[in-house]
């Protein structure tokens, strides 16, 4: 007889997913600013300002226009 252990794992995973709650972070303002400002994102993640060519890459990615690189 085949094992139905995978069904027990599935039931447990579904029950855990129903109980899951997303908690607000106290750094939510920083995350919002990082989403909007590429320079702030680079400084927040890499602890250094973005290089000029990174700004060009980001501008091309956002606008979908080819740069002169």
ABEGO torsion letter per residue (X at the ends): XBBAAAAAAAAAAAAAAAABBBBBBAAAAAAAAAAABAAAAAAAAAGBBBBAAAAAAAAAAAAGBBBAX
